[in-house]
Amino acid sequence: MNHGIVAIDKPEGISSAKVVARVKRHLNVKKVGHTGTLDPFATGLMLCGINKGTRISRFLLGGPKQYRATLCLGIETDTLDCTGQVENTADPSVLAQITEQQVEAAVNSFIGRQLQHPPIYSALKHNGQPLYKLARQGKAVQKPPREIEIFSISMVNIEMPHVTIDVHSSAGTYIRSLAQDIGAKLGCGAHLTALRRTHSCGFSVDRAVPLASFESMDLDGAKQRVVPMAEVLSFMPGFEADRELVKKIGFGQDLFLENRLEPPADPDKPFVKIIDPDGGLAAVVEYDFDADKYNYCCVFVD
């Protein structure tokens, strides 16, 4: 049975949940999940966890992501993107006075750490209800701003009123909100017209398979697209266990007693993957600096 991650190039017009359902149906497996939602109008990289691969999703959700986004200046919508209702339109004279240099300066001003308001049309929940459902009922809820970080933004193209940018940002960043904020900075408003996720957690959309192509593969071919879990966690330090230790992991015995694992050098990166003699993922452990020991996060030994 395959366990790992399959990188799908999501098409426009379907939800992330439908992508997961179609991958699950084609592979005929019990469990499939994803490591980050894409709006229905958005395209690009979706990492789908397969079987036990769903249990490593937590280590991917917080990773940085990269997008190519196109903004339309001068028009604001309620959803902050092209699927919403137009709320405000700038006077053409306002747009005519905005130079490319001003656009580039406004875009670059958002590089760095900052507070960002999540869209009122988002999957975040309020009292157990997704915000977008409340907004559609006329009960819009504005969540408090959250700290995000834009690592870099580069200009791709400017053909007024459209601006295309590449964004490298922390997890939790809403590119729709960024588009709104850029429009506000320029004094004309803006909304997002296109969004494509290009990179996430060490994966590139260039390595992803379009959903339709994935579904056209036979079962063996589709299974070959599943990246093993140990390879998915290539960013995580590893420890090669012998068969005796793997057996003890299966029984949940205390790793600290083995006295084989040194504490991580970086307290902000407390996770270590345990690799079995066959190259598979036996477990992920987390170092507890207060207790001076490793604790199990996930165990994959049957």
C-alpha positions as CSV (number, residue, x, y, z in Angstrom):
1,M,0.0,0.0,0.0
2,N,1.3,3.5,-0.9
3,H,2.0,6.0,1.8
4,G,3.2,9.5,1.0
5,I,2.4,12.7,-0.9
6,V,1.3,13.2,-4.5
7,A,1.8,16.6,-6.0
8,I,-1.2,17.6,-8.1
9,D,-1.5,20.6,-10.4
10,K,-5.0,21.8,-9.5
11,P,-7.1,23.1,-12.4
12,E,-9.3,26.2,-12.2
13,G,-13.0,25.9,-11.2
14,I,-13.0,23.1,-8.6
15,S,-12.5,23.1,-4.8
16,S,-9.6,21.6,-3.0
17,A,-12.0,19.1,-1.4
18,K,-13.0,17.9,-4.8
19,V,-9.4,17.4,-5.8
20,V,-8.9,15.3,-2.7
21,A,-12.0,13.2,-3.5
22,R,-10.9,12.6,-7.1
23,V,-7.4,11.5,-6.0
24,K,-8.8,9.2,-3.4
25,R,-11.2,7.6,-5.8
26,H,-8.6,7.1,-8.5
27,L,-6.0,5.6,-6.1
28,N,-8.8,3.6,-4.3
29,V,-7.3,4.3,-0.9
30,K,-8.9,4.9,2.5
31,K,-7.3,8.3,3.4
32,V,-6.4,11.3,1.4
33,G,-5.9,14.9,2.7
34,H,-4.2,18.1,1.6
35,T,-1.6,20.4,3.1
36,G,-3.2,23.8,2.2
37,T,-6.4,24.9,0.5
38,L,-6.6,26.6,-2.9
39,D,-9.7,28.7,-3.7
40,P,-11.7,27.2,-6.6
41,F,-10.6,29.9,-9.1
42,A,-6.9,29.3,-8.2
43,T,-4.6,26.8,-9.8
44,G,-1.3,25.1,-9.1
45,L,0.4,23.0,-6.6
46,M,-1.6,20.9,-4.2
47,L,0.2,18.4,-2.0
48,C,-2.2,15.5,-1.2
49,G,-1.3,13.1,1.6
50,I,-2.0,9.4,0.9
51,N,-2.9,7.0,3.6
52,K,-0.2,7.4,6.4
53,G,1.0,10.4,4.4
54,T,-1.9,12.4,5.9
55,R,-0.2,12.1,9.2
56,I,2.8,14.2,8.1
57,S,0.7,17.0,6.7
58,R,1.2,18.9,10.0
59,F,4.9,19.2,9.2
60,L,4.0,20.8,5.8
61,L,1.2,23.1,6.6
62,G,3.4,25.7,8.2
63,G,5.9,25.8,5.4
64,P,6.5,28.8,3.2
65,K,4.7,29.0,-0.2
66,Q,5.2,30.8,-3.5
67,Y,2.6,32.2,-5.9
68,R,2.1,34.0,-9.1
69,A,-0.7,36.4,-8.8
70,T,-2.4,38.9,-11.1
71,L,-4.1,42.0,-9.7
72,C,-6.6,44.3,-11.3
73,L,-6.2,47.8,-10.1
74,G,-9.2,50.2,-9.8
75,I,-11.9,47.6,-8.9
76,E,-12.7,46.2,-5.4
77,T,-15.0,43.1,-4.9
78,D,-16.5,41.7,-1.7
79,T,-14.5,38.5,-1.9
80,L,-11.3,40.4,-2.9
81,D,-11.1,38.3,-6.1
82,C,-12.7,37.9,-9.5
83,T,-15.5,35.7,-8.2
84,G,-17.1,38.4,-6.1
85,Q,-19.5,41.3,-6.6
86,V,-18.0,44.7,-7.5
87,E,-18.2,47.1,-4.5
88,N,-16.1,50.0,-5.7
89,T,-14.7,51.3,-9.0
90,A,-12.0,54.0,-9.1
91,D,-12.4,56.9,-11.4
92,P,-10.4,56.4,-14.6
93,S,-8.5,59.7,-13.9
94,V,-7.1,58.1,-10.7
95,L,-5.7,55.1,-12.6
96,A,-4.3,57.4,-15.3
97,Q,-2.1,59.1,-12.8
98,I,-0.5,56.0,-11.3
99,T,2.9,55.2,-12.7
100,E,4.7,51.9,-13.0
101,Q,7.2,53.2,-10.5
102,Q,4.5,53.9,-8.0
103,V,3.1,50.4,-8.5
104,E,6.5,48.8,-8.0
105,A,7.1,50.9,-4.9
106,A,3.7,50.0,-3.4
107,V,4.2,46.3,-4.1
108,N,7.7,46.3,-2.5
109,S,6.5,48.1,0.6
110,F,4.8,44.9,1.7
111,I,8.0,42.9,2.0
112,G,8.7,41.8,5.6
113,R,6.7,41.0,8.7
114,Q,3.3,42.6,9.1
115,L,-0.2,42.2,10.3
116,Q,-2.8,41.1,7.8
117,H,-6.6,40.9,8.0
118,P,-7.9,37.6,6.7
119,P,-10.7,38.0,4.1
120,I,-14.3,37.8,5.4
121,Y,-14.8,35.2,2.6
122,S,-12.4,32.5,3.8
123,A,-12.4,29.0,5.3
124,L,-11.4,30.3,8.7
125,K,-14.1,29.5,11.3
126,H,-16.1,31.6,13.8
127,N,-18.1,29.6,16.4
128,G,-17.7,26.5,14.2
129,Q,-18.9,28.1,11.0
130,P,-16.7,29.0,8.0
131,L,-16.5,32.7,7.5
132,Y,-17.5,32.5,3.9
133,K,-20.8,30.8,4.8
134,L,-21.5,33.6,7.4
135,A,-20.7,36.2,4.8
136,R,-23.1,34.7,2.3
137,Q,-25.8,34.9,5.0
138,G,-25.1,38.6,5.5
139,K,-23.3,37.9,8.8
140,A,-19.8,39.0,7.8
141,V,-17.2,38.5,10.6
142,Q,-13.8,40.2,10.5
143,K,-11.2,38.2,12.2
144,P,-8.4,40.1,14.1
145,P,-5.2,40.6,12.0
146,R,-2.6,37.9,12.1
147,E,1.2,38.2,11.7
148,I,2.5,37.0,8.4
149,E,5.7,37.5,6.5
150,I,6.3,38.3,2.9
151,F,9.9,37.1,2.1
152,S,10.0,38.6,-1.4
153,I,7.9,40.0,-4.1
154,S,9.1,40.4,-7.7
155,M,7.4,42.2,-10.6
156,V,6.5,40.0,-13.5
157,N,4.5,42.3,-15.7
158,I,2.5,45.6,-15.6
159,E,-0.2,46.2,-18.3
160,M,-2.4,48.7,-16.5
161,P,-4.7,48.0,-14.9
162,H,-3.3,44.5,-14.5
163,V,-0.2,43.8,-12.4
164,T,1.4,40.3,-12.2
165,I,3.7,39.5,-9.3
166,D,5.6,36.6,-7.8
167,V,5.2,36.3,-4.0
168,H,7.2,34.2,-1.6
169,S,5.4,34.2,1.8
170,S,4.8,32.5,5.1
171,A,2.0,30.1,5.7
172,G,-1.3,31.8,6.5
173,T,-0.7,34.6,4.0
174,Y,-3.8,35.6,2.0
175,I,-2.8,36.8,-1.5
176,R,-6.3,38.2,-1.9
177,S,-5.7,40.4,1.2
178,L,-2.3,41.4,-0.2
179,A,-4.0,42.5,-3.4
180,Q,-6.5,44.6,-1.5
181,D,-3.8,46.2,0.6
182,I,-1.7,47.0,-2.5
183,G,-4.8,48.7,-4.1
184,A,-5.4,50.7,-0.9
185,K,-1.8,51.8,-0.8
186,L,-2.1,53.1,-4.4
187,G,-5.5,54.8,-3.5
188,C,-7.4,53.0,-6.3
189,G,-8.4,49.7,-4.8
190,A,-7.7,46.3,-6.4
191,H,-8.8,42.7,-6.5
192,L,-7.2,39.4,-7.5
193,T,-7.9,38.1,-10.9
194,A,-5.6,35.0,-11.1
195,L,-3.6,33.0,-8.6
196,R,-1.3,30.1,-9.1
197,R,0.7,28.3,-6.4
198,T,4.1,27.5,-7.8
199,H,6.1,26.1,-4.8
200,S,5.3,24.6,-1.4
201,C,7.5,22.8,1.2
202,G,10.3,21.9,-1.2
203,F,7.9,20.9,-4.1
204,S,7.5,22.8,-7.3
205,V,4.5,22.8,-9.6
206,D,6.9,21.7,-12.3
207,R,7.0,18.3,-10.5
208,A,3.2,18.2,-10.1
209,V,0.9,16.2,-12.4
210,P,-2.2,17.9,-13.8
211,L,-5.3,16.3,-12.2
212,A,-6.8,15.2,-15.5
213,S,-3.5,13.5,-16.4
214,F,-3.3,11.8,-13.1
215,E,-6.8,10.4,-13.5
216,S,-5.9,9.1,-17.0
217,M,-3.0,7.0,-15.6
218,D,-3.5,3.3,-14.8
219,L,-3.4,2.4,-11.1
220,D,0.3,1.4,-11.2
221,G,1.3,4.6,-12.9
222,A,-0.7,6.7,-10.5
223,K,1.0,5.0,-7.5
224,Q,4.4,5.8,-9.0
225,R,3.5,9.5,-8.5
226,V,3.3,9.0,-4.7
227,V,6.5,10.4,-3.1
228,P,7.6,8.4,-0.1
229,M,7.2,10.0,3.3
230,A,10.9,10.1,4.2
231,E,11.7,11.9,0.9
232,V,8.9,14.4,1.5
233,L,10.5,15.3,4.8
234,S,13.9,15.9,3.2
235,F,14.1,19.3,5.1
236,M,14.0,17.5,8.4
237,P,17.2,16.0,10.0
238,G,17.2,12.2,10.0
239,F,18.5,9.4,12.1
240,E,19.0,5.9,10.7
241,A,17.7,3.2,13.0
242,D,18.7,-0.4,13.1
243,R,16.0,-3.1,13.1
244,E,16.3,-3.5,16.9
245,L,15.4,0.1,17.4
246,V,12.6,0.0,14.9
247,K,11.1,-2.9,16.8
248,K,11.3,-0.8,20.0
249,I,9.7,2.1,18.2
250,G,6.8,-0.2,17.3
251,F,6.3,-0.9,21.0
252,G,6.5,2.9,21.8
253,Q,9.6,2.5,24.1
254,D,11.3,5.7,25.3
255,L,13.9,6.8,22.8
256,F,15.8,8.8,25.5
257,L,16.8,5.5,27.1
258,E,18.6,4.5,23.9
259,N,21.0,7.5,24.3
260,R,21.5,7.6,20.6
261,L,19.9,10.8,19.6
262,E,21.6,14.1,20.3
263,P,19.4,17.2,21.0
264,P,18.7,19.4,18.0
265,A,21.1,22.3,17.4
266,D,18.2,24.7,16.6
267,P,15.4,24.9,19.3
268,D,13.1,26.2,16.6
269,K,13.5,22.9,14.7
270,P,12.9,20.2,17.3
271,F,11.7,17.4,14.9
272,V,13.8,14.5,13.7
273,K,12.7,11.7,11.3
274,I,13.6,8.1,12.2
275,I,14.5,6.1,9.1
276,D,14.3,2.3,9.0
277,P,16.9,0.1,7.4
278,D,14.9,-0.1,4.2
279,G,14.8,3.7,3.8
280,G,11.2,4.1,5.0
281,L,9.9,6.5,7.6
282,A,9.6,4.7,11.0
283,A,8.6,7.7,13.1
284,V,8.9,11.5,13.7
285,V,10.0,12.6,17.1
286,E,10.2,15.9,18.8
287,Y,12.8,17.0,21.3
288,D,11.4,18.3,24.6
289,F,14.1,20.8,25.8
290,D,12.5,21.1,29.3
291,A,12.4,17.4,29.9
292,D,15.7,16.8,28.0
293,K,14.2,13.9,26.0
294,Y,12.5,13.0,22.7
295,N,8.8,12.3,22.5
296,Y,7.0,10.6,19.7
297,C,4.9,12.8,17.3
298,C,4.0,10.1,14.8
299,V,4.8,6.4,14.7
300,F,4.5,4.6,11.3
301,V,5.7,1.1,12.4
302,D,2.8,-1.3,12.2
